[in-house]
Structures are given as C-alpha cells and as structure tokens.
Amino acid sequence: MKKIHLSLMHDRQIRRYYTFLITFCLLLLITAVLFCGRLTGSAKTMLLSHDEAIASSLIEQGVPETIIAKALADIDTAHTQEGTALLWKLGIRPSLDAQFLPHLDAFQKNAWHFTFAALLPICFLLLGISLLFLNRRDRLYRQAFSIIDKYIDGDYSCHLPQTDEGTVYQLFSSVDRLATMLQAQNETEYKSKIFLRNTISDISHQLRTPLAALSMYQEIMENEPDHPAVIQKFTAKTELALKRMEQLIESMLKITRLDAGSIVFEQKICNLPELVSHAINDLTTRARGEYKEIILEGSSEETLVCDPSWTSEAIANIVKNALDHTTTNSIIRISWDSSPITSRIIISDNGDGIAPEDIHHIFKRFYRSHKSSDAPGIGLGLPLAKSIIEGQGGTISVQSTPDMGTTFTILFTP
C-alpha cells in the first residue's frame, strides 16, 4: 500500500487534489472552531438574557436583591425535587418544544443560520473541486481510449500522454512501449513480405534465361537426331545450364536464409591457415588449369574465432571471384595477421580491377559490370560472402585500381 500511495503522489493532478483535501480539512477545522466559539457566545448571551429576565421579574415582585443574588449564584447546584415539580407544574420540561422557550428558540435559530452559512460554501467547494478533478481525469482517459483505438487500427503516429509521473502515466508508458513493439513487428512482417517478393522475383528472373536456353537446346536436339556431333555439343550446353541453375538456386537459398536470420553461426577457435586451405581446396585445381597461382602468407599459429564452414565459403567465393576476373599467369595472394583487437584476412589479385563506377555496387545481388559480362558467375558470390562475414559481426571492404588488381579485406573483432 505504501508503494502505491507514493506512486500516486507522483501524479501532479492527484498531488494537487490531495493538497486541496488537506486545505479543505484545515478549513473545516477552522470552521468547527469558529462554530464552537459562536455557539458558546450565543449560549452565554442566551443564559445571561434568561438570568436578566428572572432577576428583573423577581425585583418587580419585591424580592430582596441578596436573595436574588444567592439564587443566581447557586443556580447550577441548587436542584431540588420541589423546584423540578414546580417547573413540571408550569409545563417546563425536557419534552417542551424550543419555540415555547424564547431564549432557546433564538439560540437554536442562530446556530442553524451559522451552520448553513459556514458549511454550505465548504460543501460546494468540495463538490466543485472534486468534479473538476474527475472531469480532467475523464478527459485524460478519453484521450487515451482514442489513441489506443488508433493503435488497434494500425496508426502509431500519436502517443499516449506521458508528461507527468504517477501510476496512470506509468500505465500509459507501458501501453506505448507495447504499441512500439507492435509497430516494429508489423514493419518487420512488411519487410519480410517485400523481401520474399523480391527474392521470388530475382529467382524467377535469373531462372528465365537458363530455362529458355534449355528449351532451345532441347528443340535443336529433337530436330537433329541424325547428327551426333550436334547432340553432343548441345548436351554439354544443357549440362552447363543445369549446373548454373543448381548453383543459382543453392546460392539464393543460402543468402535468403542468412538475410532472414534463420542461420545460427557456431563460433569456434579455428586455425587460420587450415581454414584458408580448406576454403581454396577445390579452387587450386582450377587455378592450375588456368595457369594462375594462389599464394598463402601468414603465421601458421594464427587463430580466428568464427564459424569454420560458413567462413570458408565466404573466402572461397572471394577467391572464385578473383579467378573469374584474372587472366593467365595472374597471382592471387591470401594473407592474414592479427592485433589485440582485430583479425584480418586480405585477398588480393593483379587482375582487371574494378571500375570506379562499379565498386559501390559489387555487393549487390546479381550485379554484373558491363566490362565483365563475359566472365563466369551469377553475381551472388560477393553478396553471399558479405552476408556471411557481417552475420558473424565482421566487416568486408574492397579497394581496386583498374588494370592493376583488387584487394578484399575481411576484419573480425575478437
């Protein structure tokens, strides 16, 4: 109860209302004191007037003043049965109506007048301030209801009042945080729908060309059944198109899962030279066949905390990109080093380089420069590598000079 009370006192409106109630109680107390003083004065006036009337009547009847003075002095103690019987005989008794006792009647009217004159304004003040407080609360609640209805309709442009402290404003703050979470969830769902739509559009667009080629190859082979050389030639083309489709679908599925956050990277301490060797294992044969050289440089004791499987794929994609854009007798150099705060992998080549107008787009999906339209690849290797590296908290950057080569730098922070 103490915590609730203190929390309520943080509310400015409630704090003001409590201040009013305390002031009202003090005013009521002062009024009661004044009322008691007024009643005491009226009672004294009534008793004095009554004693004056008795003394005057007795003097007129010739009663000595000493006897009257003694009777008035002993009036609070001299109660006898004879006196009580006499009053009853005269009709003066407790059940007698006040209107038959002039002094008491005047006292009673005076008391009622003062009571109404003092208490009615205080009651109206209490009622008025309470109605004002409740009216402000009602307006606050109606405003909150209106904004919550907007939240229900998906409109998060307004916010609940949070200009003060107190329990009701804490409640408004909690509802506002809930609305923010719902808004973020709705935006995430909307982005997911857009992402899914764009992914399906990309896949369908990229599959359209190999599917058209397969259809054409099939038609040619059906029209040339008696020419084995033609059939063999287009069978090889069909195999290449199918391999391209398989590579495209596999890469799109991987990059979609990475973007959707459905892949959990398993962080392990890996030997860096072994990691790089595993990444280029399948590419060394291609490099020898194309008369290119892959050189590894770095300490054999270097380690890296990462997901070995996915990181190997990222490195392999960058090396594959280098093989795609270099000529015979080119050199692809992979080096690594580390400092207390970073681990770095550098992959460089002395190939064609990247044009300045293209370097800011190479990590976009399916992006292919017009200068590399004849190079193999589907335009997903570098975006996939970027998603893998950044998904593990790393960064990847590129520097390139046309006709001199390209350098990719991968940074991991331990």
The 8 nearest C-alpha neighbors of each residue, nearest first, counted from 0:
[[1, 3, 2, 4, 5, 6, 7, 8],
 [2, 0, 4, 3, 5, 6, 7, 8],
 [3, 1, 5, 4, 0, 6, 7, 8],
 [2, 4, 6, 0, 1, 5, 7, 166],
 [5, 3, 7, 1, 6, 2, 0, 8],
 [6, 4, 8, 2, 7, 3, 1, 9],
 [7, 5, 3, 165, 9, 8, 4, 166],
 [6, 8, 4, 165, 9, 5, 10, 166],
 [7, 9, 5, 14, 10, 6, 4, 13],
 [10, 8, 165, 164, 6, 7, 11, 5],
 [9, 11, 165, 164, 8, 13, 7, 12],
 [10, 12, 14, 13, 15, 9, 163, 164],
 [13, 11, 15, 14, 10, 16, 132, 136],
 [12, 14, 16, 10, 15, 11, 17, 8],
 [13, 15, 11, 17, 8, 12, 16, 10],
 [16, 14, 18, 12, 13, 17, 11, 19],
 [15, 17, 13, 19, 18, 14, 12, 20],
 [18, 16, 20, 14, 19, 15, 13, 21],
 [19, 17, 15, 21, 16, 20, 22, 14],
 [18, 20, 16, 22, 17, 21, 23, 15],
 [21, 19, 23, 17, 22, 18, 24, 16],
 [20, 22, 24, 18, 23, 19, 17, 25],
 [23, 21, 19, 25, 20, 24, 26, 18],
 [22, 24, 20, 26, 21, 25, 19, 27],
 [25, 23, 27, 21, 26, 22, 28, 20],
 [26, 24, 28, 22, 27, 23, 29, 21],
 [25, 27, 23, 29, 24, 28, 30, 22],
 [28, 26, 24, 30, 25, 29, 23, 31],
 [29, 27, 25, 31, 30, 26, 24, 32],
 [28, 30, 26, 32, 31, 27, 25, 33],
 [29, 31, 27, 33, 28, 32, 34, 26],
 [32, 30, 34, 28, 29, 33, 35, 27],
 [33, 31, 29, 35, 34, 30, 36, 28],
 [32, 34, 36, 30, 31, 35, 37, 29],
 [33, 35, 31, 37, 32, 36, 30, 38],
 [36, 34, 38, 32, 37, 33, 39, 31],
 [37, 35, 33, 39, 34, 38, 40, 32],
 [36, 38, 34, 40, 35, 39, 33, 41],
 [39, 37, 41, 35, 40, 36, 42, 34],
 [40, 38, 36, 42, 37, 41, 35, 43],
 [41, 39, 43, 37, 38, 42, 44, 36],
 [40, 42, 38, 44, 43, 39, 45, 106],
 [41, 43, 45, 39, 44, 40, 38, 46],
 [44, 42, 40, 46, 45, 41, 47, 39],
 [43, 45, 41, 47, 42, 46, 48, 40],
 [44, 46, 42, 48, 43, 102, 47, 41],
 [47, 45, 49, 43, 48, 44, 50, 42],
 [48, 46, 50, 44, 49, 45, 51, 43],
 [47, 49, 51, 45, 46, 50, 44, 52],
 [48, 50, 46, 52, 47, 51, 45, 53],
 [51, 49, 47, 53, 52, 48, 54, 46],
 [52, 50, 48, 54, 49, 53, 55, 47],
 [51, 53, 49, 55, 50, 54, 56, 48],
 [54, 52, 50, 56, 55, 51, 57, 49],
 [55, 53, 51, 57, 56, 52, 50, 58],
 [54, 56, 52, 58, 53, 57, 51, 59],
 [57, 55, 53, 59, 54, 58, 52, 60],
 [56, 58, 60, 54, 59, 62, 55, 53],
 [59, 57, 61, 55, 60, 62, 56, 54],
 [58, 60, 56, 57, 61, 55, 62, 54],
 [61, 59, 57, 58, 62, 56, 55, 63],
 [62, 60, 58, 59, 63, 57, 64, 56],
 [61, 63, 58, 57, 60, 64, 66, 67],
 [64, 62, 65, 66, 61, 67, 58, 57],
 [63, 65, 67, 66, 68, 62, 58, 69],
 [66, 64, 68, 67, 63, 69, 62, 70],
 [65, 67, 69, 64, 68, 63, 70, 62],
 [68, 66, 64, 70, 65, 69, 71, 54],
 [69, 67, 65, 71, 70, 66, 64, 72],
 [68, 70, 72, 66, 67, 71, 73, 65],
 [69, 71, 67, 73, 68, 72, 74, 66],
 [72, 70, 74, 68, 69, 73, 67, 50],
 [73, 71, 69, 70, 74, 68, 75, 67],
 [74, 72, 70, 76, 77, 71, 75, 69],
 [73, 75, 71, 77, 72, 76, 70, 78],
 [76, 74, 73, 77, 78, 72, 71, 70],
 [77, 75, 73, 74, 78, 72, 79, 70],
 [76, 78, 73, 74, 75, 79, 70, 82],
 [77, 79, 76, 82, 80, 83, 75, 74],
 [80, 78, 82, 81, 77, 83, 84, 76],
 [79, 81, 83, 82, 84, 78, 85, 86],
 [82, 80, 84, 79, 83, 85, 78, 86],
 [81, 83, 85, 79, 80, 84, 86, 78],
 [82, 84, 80, 86, 85, 81, 87, 79],
 [85, 83, 81, 87, 82, 86, 80, 88],
 [84, 86, 88, 82, 83, 87, 81, 89],
 [87, 85, 89, 91, 83, 88, 84, 90],
 [86, 88, 90, 84, 91, 89, 85, 92],
 [89, 87, 85, 86, 90, 84, 91, 83],
 [88, 90, 86, 87, 91, 85, 84, 92],
 [91, 89, 87, 88, 92, 86, 95, 85],
 [92, 90, 86, 87, 89, 95, 93, 88],
 [91, 93, 95, 94, 87, 90, 86, 83],
 [94, 92, 95, 91, 96, 87, 97, 90],
 [95, 93, 92, 96, 91, 97, 90, 87],
 [94, 96, 93, 92, 91, 97, 99, 90],
 [97, 95, 98, 99, 94, 100, 93, 104],
 [98, 96, 104, 100, 99, 103, 95, 101],
 [97, 99, 104, 100, 96, 101, 103, 95],
 [100, 98, 97, 96, 101, 95, 104, 103],
 [99, 101, 97, 98, 103, 102, 104, 96],
 [102, 100, 104, 103, 99, 105, 98, 97],
 [101, 103, 105, 104, 45, 100, 106, 49],
 [104, 102, 106, 105, 100, 101, 97, 107],
 [103, 105, 101, 107, 97, 98, 106, 102],
 [104, 106, 102, 108, 103, 107, 109, 101],
 [105, 107, 103, 109, 104, 108, 41, 110],
 [106, 108, 110, 104, 109, 105, 103, 111],
 [109, 107, 111, 105, 110, 106, 112, 104],
 [108, 110, 106, 112, 107, 111, 105, 113],
 [111, 109, 107, 113, 108, 112, 114, 106],
 [112, 110, 114, 108, 113, 109, 115, 107],
 [113, 111, 109, 115, 114, 110, 116, 108],
 [112, 114, 116, 110, 111, 115, 117, 109],
 [115, 113, 111, 117, 112, 116, 118, 110],
 [116, 114, 118, 112, 117, 119, 113, 111],
 [115, 117, 113, 114, 112, 118, 119, 120],
 [118, 116, 114, 115, 119, 113, 120, 30],
 [119, 117, 121, 115, 120, 114, 116, 122],
 [118, 120, 122, 121, 115, 117, 116, 123],
 [121, 119, 123, 122, 118, 124, 117, 116],
 [122, 120, 124, 118, 119, 123, 125, 117],
 [123, 121, 125, 119, 124, 120, 118, 126],
 [122, 124, 126, 120, 125, 121, 127, 119],
 [125, 123, 121, 127, 122, 126, 120, 128],
 [126, 124, 122, 128, 123, 127, 129, 121],
 [125, 127, 123, 129, 124, 128, 130, 122],
 [128, 126, 124, 130, 129, 125, 123, 131],
 [127, 129, 131, 125, 130, 126, 124, 132],
 [130, 128, 132, 126, 131, 127, 125, 133],
 [129, 131, 133, 127, 132, 128, 134, 126],
 [132, 130, 128, 134, 129, 133, 127, 135],
 [131, 133, 129, 135, 134, 130, 128, 136],
 [132, 134, 136, 130, 135, 131, 137, 129],
 [135, 133, 137, 131, 136, 132, 130, 138],
 [136, 134, 138, 132, 137, 133, 139, 131],
 [135, 137, 133, 139, 134, 138, 140, 132],
 [136, 138, 134, 140, 135, 139, 133, 141],
 [139, 137, 141, 135, 136, 140, 142, 134],
 [138, 140, 136, 142, 137, 141, 135, 143],
 [139, 141, 143, 137, 142, 138, 144, 136],
 [142, 140, 144, 138, 143, 139, 137, 145],
 [141, 143, 145, 139, 140, 144, 138, 146],
 [142, 144, 140, 146, 141, 145, 159, 147],
 [143, 145, 141, 147, 142, 146, 140, 148],
 [146, 144, 142, 148, 143, 147, 141, 149],
 [145, 147, 149, 143, 148, 144, 150, 142],
 [146, 148, 150, 144, 149, 145, 143, 151],
 [149, 147, 151, 145, 150, 146, 144, 152],
 [150, 148, 152, 146, 154, 147, 151, 153],
 [151, 149, 147, 153, 154, 148, 152, 155],
 [150, 152, 148, 149, 153, 147, 154, 146],
 [153, 151, 149, 150, 154, 148, 147, 155],
 [152, 154, 150, 151, 155, 149, 182, 148],
 [153, 155, 149, 150, 152, 156, 151, 157],
 [154, 156, 157, 150, 153, 149, 182, 178],
 [155, 157, 154, 158, 149, 150, 153, 146],
 [158, 156, 155, 146, 159, 154, 149, 150],
 [159, 157, 160, 175, 156, 146, 155, 161],
 [158, 160, 171, 143, 161, 175, 146, 157],
 [161, 159, 162, 158, 171, 168, 143, 163],
 [162, 160, 163, 168, 159, 172, 171, 164],
 [161, 163, 160, 164, 168, 159, 11, 10],
 [162, 164, 161, 10, 168, 11, 165, 9],
 [165, 163, 10, 9, 168, 11, 169, 166],
 [164, 166, 10, 9, 7, 6, 168, 167],
 [165, 167, 169, 168, 7, 6, 170, 164],
 [166, 168, 170, 169, 165, 171, 10, 164],
 [169, 167, 171, 170, 165, 166, 161, 164],
 [170, 168, 172, 166, 171, 167, 165, 173],
 [169, 171, 167, 173, 168, 172, 166, 174],
 [172, 170, 168, 174, 169, 173, 159, 175],
 [171, 173, 169, 175, 170, 174, 168, 176],
 [172, 174, 176, 170, 175, 171, 177, 169],
 [175, 173, 177, 171, 176, 172, 178, 170],
 [174, 176, 178, 172, 177, 173, 171, 179],
 [177, 175, 179, 173, 178, 174, 172, 180],
 [176, 178, 174, 180, 175, 179, 181, 173],
 [179, 177, 175, 181, 176, 180, 182, 174],
 [180, 178, 176, 182, 177, 181, 183, 175],
 [181, 179, 183, 177, 182, 178, 184, 176],
 [182, 180, 184, 178, 179, 183, 185, 177],
 [181, 183, 179, 185, 180, 184, 178, 186],
 [184, 182, 186, 180, 181, 185, 187, 179],
 [183, 185, 181, 187, 182, 186, 180, 188],
 [186, 184, 188, 182, 187, 183, 181, 189],
 [187, 185, 189, 183, 188, 184, 190, 182],
 [188, 186, 184, 190, 185, 189, 191, 183],
 [187, 189, 191, 185, 186, 190, 184, 192],
 [188, 190, 186, 192, 191, 187, 185, 193],
 [191, 189, 193, 187, 192, 188, 194, 186],
 [192, 190, 194, 188, 189, 193, 195, 187],
 [191, 193, 195, 189, 194, 190, 196, 188],
 [194, 192, 190, 196, 191, 195, 197, 189],
 [193, 195, 191, 197, 192, 196, 190, 198],
 [196, 194, 198, 192, 193, 197, 191, 199],
 [195, 197, 193, 199, 194, 198, 192, 200],
 [198, 196, 200, 194, 195, 199, 201, 193],
 [199, 197, 195, 201, 200, 196, 194, 202],
 [198, 200, 202, 196, 201, 197, 203, 195],
 [199, 201, 197, 203, 198, 202, 204, 196],
 [202, 200, 198, 204, 199, 203, 197, 205],
 [201, 203, 199, 205, 204, 200, 206, 198],
 [202, 204, 206, 200, 201, 205, 199, 207],
 [203, 205, 201, 207, 202, 206, 200, 208],
 [204, 206, 202, 207, 203, 201, 208, 209],
 [207, 205, 203, 204, 208, 209, 202, 210],
 [206, 208, 210, 204, 205, 209, 203, 211],
 [209, 207, 211, 210, 206, 212, 205, 204],
 [210, 208, 212, 211, 240, 206, 207, 213],
 [211, 209, 213, 207, 212, 208, 206, 214],
 [210, 212, 214, 208, 209, 213, 207, 215],
 [211, 213, 209, 215, 210, 214, 216, 208],
 [214, 212, 210, 216, 215, 211, 237, 217],
 [213, 215, 211, 217, 212, 216, 210, 218],
 [214, 216, 212, 218, 213, 217, 219, 211],
 [217, 215, 213, 219, 218, 214, 233, 212],
 [216, 218, 214, 220, 215, 219, 213, 221],
 [217, 219, 215, 221, 216, 220, 214, 222],
 [220, 218, 216, 222, 221, 217, 223, 215],
 [219, 221, 223, 217, 222, 230, 218, 216],
 [220, 222, 218, 219, 223, 224, 217, 216],
 [221, 223, 219, 220, 224, 218, 217, 225],
 [222, 224, 220, 225, 226, 221, 219, 229],
 [225, 223, 226, 221, 222, 220, 227, 230],
 [224, 226, 223, 227, 230, 222, 229, 228],
 [227, 225, 228, 229, 223, 224, 230, 220],
 [228, 226, 230, 229, 231, 225, 224, 223],
 [227, 229, 231, 230, 226, 232, 233, 225],
 [230, 228, 232, 231, 227, 226, 233, 223],
 [229, 231, 227, 233, 220, 232, 228, 234],
 [230, 232, 234, 228, 229, 233, 227, 235],
 [233, 231, 229, 235, 230, 234, 228, 236],
 [234, 232, 236, 235, 230, 231, 216, 237],
 [233, 235, 237, 231, 236, 232, 230, 238],
 [234, 236, 238, 233, 237, 232, 231, 239],
 [237, 235, 233, 239, 234, 238, 240, 232],
 [238, 236, 234, 240, 235, 239, 213, 233],
 [237, 239, 235, 241, 236, 240, 242, 234],
 [238, 240, 242, 236, 237, 241, 243, 235],
 [241, 239, 243, 237, 242, 238, 209, 236],
 [240, 242, 244, 238, 243, 239, 237, 245],
 [241, 243, 245, 239, 244, 240, 246, 238],
 [242, 244, 240, 246, 241, 245, 247, 239],
 [245, 243, 247, 241, 242, 246, 248, 240],
 [246, 244, 242, 248, 247, 243, 249, 241],
 [245, 247, 243, 249, 244, 248, 250, 242],
 [246, 248, 244, 250, 245, 249, 243, 251],
 [247, 249, 251, 245, 250, 246, 244, 252],
 [248, 250, 246, 252, 247, 251, 245, 253],
 [251, 249, 253, 247, 252, 248, 246, 254],
 [252, 250, 248, 254, 253, 249, 255, 247],
 [251, 253, 255, 249, 250, 254, 248, 256],
 [254, 252, 250, 256, 251, 255, 257, 249],
 [253, 255, 257, 251, 256, 383, 252, 258],
 [256, 254, 258, 252, 257, 253, 251, 259],
 [257, 255, 259, 253, 261, 254, 258, 252],
 [256, 258, 254, 260, 255, 259, 262, 253],
 [257, 259, 255, 260, 256, 254, 386, 261],
 [258, 260, 256, 257, 261, 255, 191, 262],
 [261, 259, 257, 258, 262, 256, 263, 390],
 [260, 262, 256, 259, 257, 263, 258, 255],
 [263, 261, 260, 257, 256, 264, 259, 258],
 [264, 262, 265, 261, 260, 257, 390, 391],
 [265, 263, 306, 266, 262, 391, 305, 309],
 [266, 264, 306, 267, 263, 305, 307, 308],
 [265, 267, 305, 306, 304, 264, 268, 307],
 [268, 266, 304, 305, 269, 306, 265, 307],
 [267, 269, 304, 303, 302, 305, 270, 266],
 [270, 268, 303, 302, 271, 267, 304, 274],
 [269, 271, 302, 273, 272, 301, 274, 303],
 [270, 272, 302, 274, 273, 301, 303, 269],
 [273, 271, 275, 274, 270, 299, 276, 301],
 [274, 272, 276, 271, 270, 275, 277, 269],
 [273, 275, 271, 277, 272, 276, 270, 278],
 [276, 274, 278, 272, 277, 273, 271, 279],
 [277, 275, 273, 278, 279, 274, 280, 272],
 [276, 278, 280, 274, 275, 279, 273, 311],
 [277, 279, 311, 275, 315, 276, 280, 314],
 [280, 278, 282, 276, 281, 277, 315, 283],
 [279, 281, 277, 282, 278, 276, 283, 284],
 [280, 282, 279, 283, 284, 285, 278, 277],
 [283, 281, 279, 285, 284, 280, 286, 319],
 [284, 282, 286, 285, 281, 280, 279, 287],
 [285, 283, 287, 286, 282, 288, 281, 280],
 [284, 286, 288, 282, 283, 287, 289, 281],
 [285, 287, 291, 283, 289, 284, 288, 290],
 [288, 286, 290, 284, 289, 285, 291, 283],
 [287, 289, 285, 286, 290, 284, 291, 283],
 [288, 290, 286, 287, 291, 327, 285, 328],
 [291, 289, 287, 328, 327, 288, 286, 292],
 [290, 292, 328, 286, 329, 289, 287, 327],
 [291, 293, 330, 331, 286, 294, 329, 290],
 [294, 292, 331, 332, 330, 295, 291, 283],
 [293, 295, 332, 333, 331, 292, 296, 330],
 [296, 294, 333, 334, 332, 293, 297, 272],
 [295, 297, 334, 333, 294, 335, 298, 332],
 [298, 296, 335, 334, 299, 336, 295, 272],
 [297, 299, 300, 301, 296, 336, 335, 272],
 [298, 300, 301, 272, 297, 271, 270, 273],
 [301, 299, 298, 302, 270, 271, 272, 297],
 [300, 302, 271, 298, 299, 270, 303, 272],
 [303, 301, 270, 271, 269, 300, 268, 304],
 [302, 304, 269, 268, 271, 305, 270, 342],
 [303, 305, 268, 267, 266, 269, 413, 302],
 [306, 304, 266, 267, 307, 303, 268, 310],
 [305, 307, 266, 265, 264, 308, 309, 310],
 [308, 306, 310, 309, 305, 311, 274, 269],
 [307, 309, 311, 310, 306, 312, 278, 274],
 [308, 310, 312, 311, 307, 306, 313, 387],
 [309, 311, 313, 307, 312, 308, 306, 314],
 [312, 310, 278, 314, 308, 309, 313, 307],
 [311, 313, 315, 309, 310, 314, 316, 278],
 [312, 314, 384, 310, 316, 315, 311, 309],
 [315, 313, 311, 317, 316, 312, 278, 318],
 [314, 316, 312, 318, 278, 313, 317, 279],
 [317, 315, 319, 380, 313, 314, 318, 312],
 [318, 316, 320, 314, 319, 315, 381, 321],
 [319, 317, 321, 315, 320, 316, 314, 322],
 [318, 320, 316, 322, 321, 317, 315, 323],
 [319, 321, 323, 317, 318, 322, 316, 324],
 [320, 322, 318, 324, 319, 323, 325, 317],
 [323, 321, 319, 320, 325, 324, 318, 286],
 [322, 324, 320, 321, 374, 325, 375, 319],
 [325, 323, 321, 322, 350, 351, 320, 374],
 [324, 326, 350, 322, 323, 329, 351, 321],
 [327, 325, 329, 328, 350, 324, 291, 322],
 [326, 328, 290, 329, 291, 289, 325, 330],
 [329, 327, 291, 290, 326, 330, 292, 289],
 [330, 328, 291, 327, 326, 325, 349, 292],
 [329, 331, 292, 348, 291, 293, 349, 332],
 [332, 330, 348, 293, 347, 292, 294, 333],
 [331, 333, 294, 347, 346, 293, 295, 348],
 [334, 332, 346, 295, 345, 294, 296, 347],
 [335, 333, 296, 345, 297, 295, 344, 332],
 [336, 334, 344, 297, 343, 345, 296, 333],
 [335, 337, 343, 342, 297, 344, 334, 338],
 [336, 338, 342, 341, 343, 339, 335, 301],
 [337, 339, 341, 340, 342, 336, 343, 412],
 [340, 338, 341, 337, 342, 413, 412, 336],
 [339, 341, 338, 412, 413, 342, 337, 411],
 [342, 340, 412, 338, 411, 337, 339, 413],
 [341, 343, 337, 411, 410, 336, 338, 412],
 [342, 344, 410, 336, 335, 409, 337, 341],
 [343, 345, 335, 409, 334, 408, 410, 346],
 [346, 344, 408, 334, 333, 407, 335, 409],
 [347, 345, 333, 407, 406, 332, 408, 334],
 [348, 346, 406, 332, 405, 331, 407, 345],
 [347, 349, 331, 404, 405, 350, 330, 332],
 [350, 348, 404, 403, 330, 329, 405, 351],
 [349, 351, 325, 404, 348, 352, 324, 403],
 [352, 350, 402, 404, 401, 325, 324, 403],
 [353, 351, 401, 404, 405, 402, 400, 399],
 [352, 354, 401, 399, 358, 400, 355, 357],
 [353, 355, 357, 356, 401, 358, 352, 400],
 [356, 354, 357, 358, 353, 359, 401, 400],
 [357, 355, 354, 358, 359, 360, 353, 368],
 [358, 356, 354, 355, 360, 359, 361, 353],
 [357, 359, 355, 360, 361, 356, 353, 354],
 [360, 358, 357, 361, 356, 362, 355, 363],
 [361, 359, 357, 363, 358, 362, 366, 356],
 [360, 362, 363, 358, 359, 366, 357, 381],
 [363, 361, 382, 381, 360, 364, 385, 359],
 [364, 362, 360, 361, 366, 382, 365, 379],
 [363, 365, 366, 379, 382, 378, 362, 361],
 [364, 366, 378, 379, 377, 367, 363, 201],
 [367, 365, 364, 378, 363, 361, 368, 360],
 [368, 366, 378, 365, 369, 372, 371, 361],
 [367, 369, 370, 371, 372, 357, 366, 361],
 [368, 370, 372, 371, 367, 373, 357, 366],
 [369, 371, 368, 372, 373, 367, 354, 374],
 [372, 370, 374, 368, 373, 369, 367, 324],
 [371, 373, 369, 374, 370, 368, 367, 375],
 [374, 372, 371, 375, 370, 369, 376, 323],
 [373, 375, 371, 372, 323, 376, 324, 370],
 [376, 374, 323, 373, 377, 372, 371, 324],
 [375, 377, 378, 374, 323, 379, 380, 320],
 [376, 378, 379, 365, 247, 375, 380, 243],
 [379, 377, 365, 366, 376, 364, 380, 367],
 [380, 378, 382, 364, 377, 365, 381, 383],
 [381, 379, 316, 383, 382, 378, 384, 317],
 [380, 382, 384, 383, 362, 379, 385, 317],
 [383, 381, 362, 385, 379, 384, 380, 364],
 [384, 382, 386, 380, 381, 385, 254, 379],
 [385, 383, 313, 381, 387, 382, 386, 388],
 [384, 386, 382, 388, 383, 387, 389, 381],
 [387, 385, 383, 389, 384, 388, 390, 382],
 [388, 386, 390, 384, 385, 389, 383, 313],
 [387, 389, 393, 385, 390, 391, 386, 394],
 [388, 390, 393, 392, 391, 386, 394, 387],
 [389, 391, 387, 388, 392, 386, 393, 257],
 [392, 390, 389, 388, 393, 387, 264, 305],
 [391, 393, 389, 390, 388, 394, 411, 412],
 [394, 392, 411, 389, 388, 410, 391, 412],
 [395, 393, 410, 389, 409, 388, 396, 411],
 [396, 394, 409, 408, 410, 385, 388, 407],
 [395, 397, 408, 407, 409, 394, 398, 406],
 [398, 396, 407, 406, 408, 399, 395, 405],
 [399, 397, 406, 405, 407, 396, 400, 358],
 [398, 400, 405, 352, 353, 404, 406, 401],
 [399, 401, 352, 403, 404, 402, 353, 405],
 [400, 402, 352, 353, 403, 354, 351, 399],
 [403, 401, 351, 352, 404, 400, 350, 349],
 [404, 402, 400, 349, 401, 352, 350, 351],
 [403, 405, 349, 352, 350, 348, 351, 400],
 [404, 406, 399, 352, 348, 347, 398, 400],
 [407, 405, 347, 398, 346, 397, 399, 408],
 [406, 408, 397, 346, 396, 345, 347, 398],
 [409, 407, 345, 396, 395, 344, 397, 406],
 [408, 410, 395, 344, 343, 394, 345, 407],
 [411, 409, 343, 394, 393, 342, 395, 341],
 [410, 412, 393, 342, 341, 413, 343, 394],
 [411, 413, 341, 340, 342, 393, 410, 392],
 [412, 341, 411, 340, 304, 342, 303, 339]]
